[in-house]
């Protein structure tokens, strides 16, 4: 395909200087396996969008709603319709997935998960784990930073602006777009590098799962002062990118405290699932076996719940990821229930 693109440029009646610029532009994008898009008209044609619709295209093709978090606060979620979602998935597959992210990132990265994130922090006892997360992570990433990502990939200012408009809402990175996790990982790459340098300097470990930041190390008489310094470094570094620590979710786990990393328990023997998840699914399966699925749901006022089987299987697969024997046993029990 690139040969045809370059051939068409050579055949065009533009001046030699412009030809050189276009050839360089195309070759740069092709070298990183990104589609060659010369201008906004080509982009609009590709996505079948009218030029005068682009500014309002996202809001016109998105359903916005709010969900209540455990803290009582509300989270804004943007759900794209089929047309916009297919465009964003194209951008994700053909552009964003070709851009390297930090090795420290484990969220929405191929062959990585909350398990690989937790495994980074396996130490011999005694050890400590310091975790925090970023307040309003996605909405804190603004349009200007997202456009910059596309420019740094190699797209022109105008094409980058258009790609940015198709992946943002109200000037921010929204929760709910298929492109948002990947964009956040690319945006955070420089911060990941800074935090990894800090970890190397102090002979400790660092990982990130979306907005969950974790450091850990062997416990000694300097650990407490190191963690205080770490918190200052994290806060200062994030502030340079207009991000803030979530104080409510900041904690140090040391001594005999249970060390939890992205919902999993980390010990010197390995990573395991918290018992509360196993108890929850065993309880659900027990009542379904004893009273039948429909009666169980009726009794608890859940008869209208959508895809209850999928919910149970999802819990079992979460357990399977860490404990394949236990997870497989639970999946079989769920499949054996009377679902008719």
PyMOL commands that set and color helices and strands:
alter all, ss='L'
color gray80, all
select helices_A, chain A and resi 2-11+16-31+40-47+51-60+82-94+96-98+114-119+137-140+143-153+157-167+180-187+189-201+223-239+247-249+275-291+293-299+308-322+324-335
alter helices_A, ss='H'
color red, helices_A
select strands_A, chain A and resi 62-68+74-80+127-133+205-209+212-218+251-253+260-261+264-267+270-273
alter strands_A, ss='S'
color yellow, strands_A
deselect
rebuild
show_as cartoon
